[in-house]
Every structure is written in C-alpha cells, then in structure tokens.
Amino acid sequence: MAEGDETGDRLINAIRENWPEQDSTAMELVIRLFRLRDMIWSRSNDEAHRAGLTWGEFEALAALRAGRRPHQMTPTEIAGLMLITSGGLTKILQGLESKGLVRRASNEADGRSCFIELTDAGAVAIDALTAKMTADSKALIGSALSQSDATRVLRGLEKLSRAADRQA
C-alpha cells in the first residue's frame, strides 16, 4: 500500500476509534477523495513539468484543445473554463506564446479582443501529454477496479458533483 493510502487509513482509523460521533462514512469518503486527488494531481503536475509546462499552461492548452476547431477562443472564454482571473491568464498565455504553442489571432467581429489559437506544435504537445496522463490514470484505475466497478464509481461521483453544484 502506498504511503499516502496508509496515512489516509491511519487518519480514518483514528477518527473511528477516537471520534465515534463523527459520521465516518462521509468523512472517509472525503478523506479518500482528497488523497486520491492529491496523488493523481501530483503525478499529472510532474508530467506537465517534464513536458516543460506549468499546470496553468497545461490547463489552458487543454481548454483550447477541447474547443471546436480551429481550437481558438477569446482569453475570457479560456479563463472561464479554467476558473482563473484574466490577470493570471495573461502570464500563462505569454508563456505559451513564447514557447510557440499558441498564437494571437485577430477577432474580426470584435476589434477590442483577440482570439488565442492553438498552434500545430501546441496540439502535438497537449495530445502527447494528455495521452500519457490518460494512460497513467487508466493503469491506476484498472489496477484497482473492474470496468463495471469503475462505471459505478463514475456514476456515483457524477451524482455527488451535481449535488455539490446545486448547493454552491
């Protein structure tokens, strides 16, 4: 068992033993979700850095790649998908532009703004990086869950996400 799992197990066991009035099912689920998120994010962040990208740069490239062809958006649209301020996005876009992964394109419909467009090099970079991250995630999930178990977990997480959105 990985050390992160052991730490989570120790904490959960301590709560069960020493804090019995705490709803251990809800607490255990939250602890395991947090720990799993942290472990997966750490691996993914390391992959992004090995590819020469910050996490913000990875997110911006992924947002552009997920958009309709020709994979261009306004900075405001990108910021909305990333949940980041426009000031924070400016630095990210400058870094991506200097690496040749995005370029600015004029917005004929609105001269006050521009489009940020994924370059061919940017598409190759984000495709390779997300393929590696997806393969790592599939290996992790496949090592612990059958396809039907993974589908049930996914459906449960979808329900939790929707409930959280309604409460937000």
Salt bridges, closest charged atoms under 4 A:
ASP9 OD1 - ARG32 NH2 2.72
GLU28 OE1 - ARG16 NH2 2.39
GLU28 OE2 - ARG32 NE 3.00
ASP38 OD1 - ARG37 NH1 3.49
GLU47 OE2 - ARG50 NH2 2.76
GLU47 OE2 - LYS132 NZ 3.92
GLU57 OE1 - LYS99 NZ 2.68
GLU97 OE1 - ARG104 NE 3.11
ASP110 OD1 - ARG112 NE 3.00
GLU117 OE2 - ARG103 NE 2.83
ASP127 OD1 - ARG65 NE 2.84
ASP136 OD1 - LYS132 NZ 2.84
ASP149 OD1 - ARG152 NH2 2.31
GLU158 OE2 - ARG155 NH1 2.99
